[in-house]
Amino acid sequence: MSRPVLVIGNKNYSSWSLRPWLLLRQAGVEFEEVGLLLDTPGFAAEAARHSPTGKVPVLRDGDLVVWDSLAICEYVNERWLEGRGWPAAREQRALARAAVAEMHSGFTALRTQLPMNSRRRPDAYRWDAAAQHDIDRVQALWRDLRREHGAGGDFLFGTFGIVDAMFAPVAIRFDGYGVAVDDTAAAYMQALFALPALRQWRQAAARETATVAATDALCQPH
């Protein structure tokens, strides 16, 4: 039986690609990877060959095509993880899904003003009050989940799952932009960064040479 295929963007920039990639890789699911270069003349046509939306990521499993990061994660959870991507307890599953939904549809200022750039290092660039509000909310959410549900391990609900894959790009953003974080966030970020799969992603991102000009421009002091 052929392995599934995950089509992703640049590892340095594509936060949405990282989420299902990390879940698959950390779980040990074997898959083929197809990488497309974002912000290039041929991206739209190439992406349209794989995805009905013309965006990445997209997962192909046989004849099935699944687009959108969260939908892919849900499929991976059912297809290969036997439900382990979510907490076992019903109440915790509900909270984990609420946190994922908030990440998936919210934090617009954070995502816009601190776009993912894994190669980035902190400088004088700063963000506005709306982005700081998002940053504060993320840390409050992490504190609450770790305090109430994280006793079984180092992640938001103890063991690594979909909710952690969804927030992994935020940890990379906080690290690269030099966001001041509390002790809970710092420990959680280090747990994410210690994951073998996330280390592999970040190492590959560091080797990439392709650029997205608008994102890289934010690396300059303002």
Buried (B, 14 or more C-beta within 10 A) or exposed (E): EEEBBBBBBBBBBBBBBBBBBBBBBBBEBEBEBBBBBBBEEEBEEBBEEBBEEBBBBBBBBEEEBBBBBBBBBBBBBEBBBEEBBBBEEEEBBEBBBEBBEBBBEEBEBBBEBBBBBBBBEEBEBEBEEEBBEBBEBBBEBBBBBBEEBBEEEBBBBBBBBBBBBBBBBBBBBBBBBBBEBEEBBBBBBEBBBEBEBBEBBBEBBEEBEBBBEEBBEBBEEE
